[in-house]
Amino acid sequence: MAELNVTPLLDLAFVLLIIFIITTPLLTSNIAVQLPVGSRNSSAPVDPKSVRTVSIDRTGQVYLESKPIELPVLEQELTAFHNNTPDAAVVVRADRTLHVQQLVDVMDVLQRAKIDRMRIENVTP
């Protein structure tokens, strides 16, 4: 038999593709946050490469893209991100049981980092 049978190779490639498709959405929201309820926004779409996600869990721990971070370091990271990306945007995911002051502290960091495009994520009913 002089020919190469590629059927098992294609089966493996498709299985790996399916695994990648299923696991990718799970990587972006692995922090347990109960989002508040709000109405749907119909704003223009944003380039995903110019968006960073800041999450605050119910204990007040702040995360930048799923990594725990302190507020002064968050300000430095977002300032550098804004300097490199002029149309920088931030999505804030705050737990609904969070104290308002902790959310305001993160909003102050965004203001000092000169991030003017931001959104507080919520769930729609």
N, C-alpha and C positions, 0 to 999 in steps of 0.2 A: 504494500500500500504506500504510494508515493505522495499522497495528498495529506494535508494537515486538516484535522477535524476542528473547526473553530466553534462549534456549537457549545461545548462546555465553557469555553472562554466567554462567549456572549452571555450565557446564563449567569456566570459569575459577575460580569460587568453590570447586568441589569439588577441583580440582587444588591450589589454595592450601591448602585444609583438609588434604589428604593430605600435602602437604609439611610443614605445621605438626605434624601427628601424628607423622611420622617423625623430624623433627629435634628435637623437644622432649626426649625421653629422652637424646639425645646431649649436650645442654647441661649436664646435671647431673653427669655423670661423665667429664669430659674430662681428668682428671688420671690418669696411668698409675700405678696402685697395685695390687700383687698382694696381695689380701686373704688373711688366714689362714683356715684351715678350722676350723669349729666346728659345734655342734649348733643346731637350730632353736629359737627362743624363741617362746613363745606368750603374750606380754604383750598388754595392751590397746592398741588403736590410739591414736595421738597426732595432734592437729591439725597438719597440715603447715605451717601458718603460724607455729607456735610452735617450729619445729625449724630449727637451723642446722647446717651440715656443716663440720667441720674435717678437712682431709686433710693427711697427711704423706707425702711421696714418699720414695723410697729414698735421696735425698741429704740428707734431713732438713729440706727446705723445707716450711714450714707454709703452708697455704692456708685462707682462710675463704671459703666459697662460691666456689671457683675463682679467688680473687684472692690472690696472695702477700702474706703479712703477717708481721710480727715478733711475738714473744711478748708484749712489753709492750703493743703496740697491740691484739693479740688480747684481752688481758685487759680493756682499756678497752672494746672493742667488745662483748664478751660481758657485761660488767657493765651497760652501758647497755641491752643487749638484755634482760637479766634484770629490770632495773628497769621496763622498758616492758611486758614479757610475764611475768606471774607464773608461768605454767606452762611456762617456757622449757625446751627440751630440746636436746641437742647429740648429733649422730652423729659419731663419730671414725672416720675411714678411714685406717688406718696400713698402710704397706707391710710385708709379712711379713719382709722382710730388714732392717728398721729396727732400730737399737740400742734396747734397752729404755729407756735413759735419756732418749732424745728423746721417747718416748711418755709417760714419767713427767713430763717437763717440761710437756707439754701438759695432762696430767691435773691438775698443780698449778695451772696457769692456770685450769682449770675450777673447781677448789675455791676459789681466791681470788675468782673471779667469782660464787661462790655458786650455781653450776649443779649441782643435785643429780640431775637427770634426764639421764642420758647413756647412750649405747650405743656399744660398739666394734663396728663392722661387720665381718662375716666372710662367707665363702662356705660354703654347706652342701654336703656331698658328695652 
